[in-house]
Amino acid sequence: MKTAFRYFSNKYLICLIILVFHIMFTEETNLFQLIKIKRTLAESNVNIDKMRLEIARTTKANLELTTNLKAKEKFAREKYHMKKANEDIFVFIEK
């Protein structure tokens, strides 16, 4: 008991413990803020990966639309319901 009391009554140890608690909880970038920032960074990295995949898909589709005439016609028919002069278009909407 006396050895434990001797260690905890050391003024340097007490100052160190107070300093650690001060840094962890009362500073502007405390422990909770750091955890929140790390979580936000991880979410941002996930979003960046999703956007890179979407950019790659869009670039591939753009290249295909600029080089392939059949792909351009298919895109116009499906997306904008365009038709030739002698055709009829039926659009089915699911409810």
C-alpha positions in Angstrom: 0.0 0.0 0.0 2.8 2.4 0.9 4.6 1.7 -2.4 1.5 2.4 -4.4 0.9 5.6 -2.5 4.6 6.6 -3.0 4.2 6.2 -6.8 1.0 8.2 -7.0 2.2 10.9 -4.7 5.0 11.7 -7.0 4.5 15.3 -8.2 5.9 14.6 -11.7 3.5 11.6 -12.2 0.6 13.7 -11.0 1.5 16.5 -13.5 1.9 14.0 -16.3 -1.5 12.5 -15.6 -3.1 15.9 -15.5 -1.4 16.9 -18.7 -2.6 13.7 -20.5 -6.2 14.3 -19.4 -6.0 17.9 -20.4 -4.7 17.0 -23.9 -7.2 14.1 -24.3 -10.4 16.0 -23.3 -10.0 19.8 -23.2 -7.9 20.7 -26.2 -9.4 21.9 -29.5 -8.4 18.6 -31.2 -9.3 16.3 -28.3 -9.6 12.5 -28.5 -13.3 12.6 -29.5 -12.6 15.1 -32.3 -9.8 12.9 -33.6 -12.1 9.8 -33.7 -14.7 11.9 -35.5 -12.2 13.1 -38.0 -10.9 9.6 -38.7 -14.4 8.3 -39.3 -15.1 11.2 -41.7 -11.9 10.5 -43.5 -12.8 6.8 -43.9 -16.2 7.8 -45.3 -14.6 10.2 -47.7 -12.2 7.6 -49.0 -15.1 5.2 -49.6 -16.9 8.0 -51.6 -13.8 8.8 -53.5 -13.5 5.1 -54.6 -17.2 5.1 -55.6 -16.7 8.3 -57.7 -13.6 6.8 -59.4 -15.6 3.8 -60.4 -18.4 5.9 -61.7 -15.9 8.1 -63.6 -14.4 5.0 -65.2 -17.9 3.7 -66.2 -18.9 7.1 -67.6 -15.6 7.4 -69.6 -16.1 4.0 -71.1 -19.7 4.8 -72.0 -18.7 8.1 -73.5 -15.9 6.4 -75.6 -18.4 3.8 -76.8 -21.0 6.4 -77.7 -18.5 8.6 -79.7 -17.0 5.6 -81.6 -19.9 3.2 -82.1 -22.9 4.3 -84.2 -25.1 1.4 -83.1 -24.4 2.2 -79.4 -25.4 5.8 -80.1 -28.7 4.7 -81.7 -29.4 2.3 -78.9 -28.7 5.1 -76.3 -31.0 7.6 -78.1 -33.8 5.0 -78.4 -33.6 3.9 -74.8 -32.9 7.2 -73.0 -34.8 9.7 -75.1 -37.4 7.5 -76.8 -36.4 8.6 -80.3 -37.7 6.7 -83.3 -37.5 6.5 -87.0 -40.2 8.0 -89.2 -42.1 4.8 -89.8 -41.9 3.3 -86.3 -44.2 3.3 -83.3 -42.9 3.3 -79.7 -44.6 1.6 -76.8 -43.4 2.6 -73.3 -44.3 0.2 -70.5 -44.3 1.7 -67.0 -44.3 -0.7 -64.1 -46.3 0.3 -61.1 
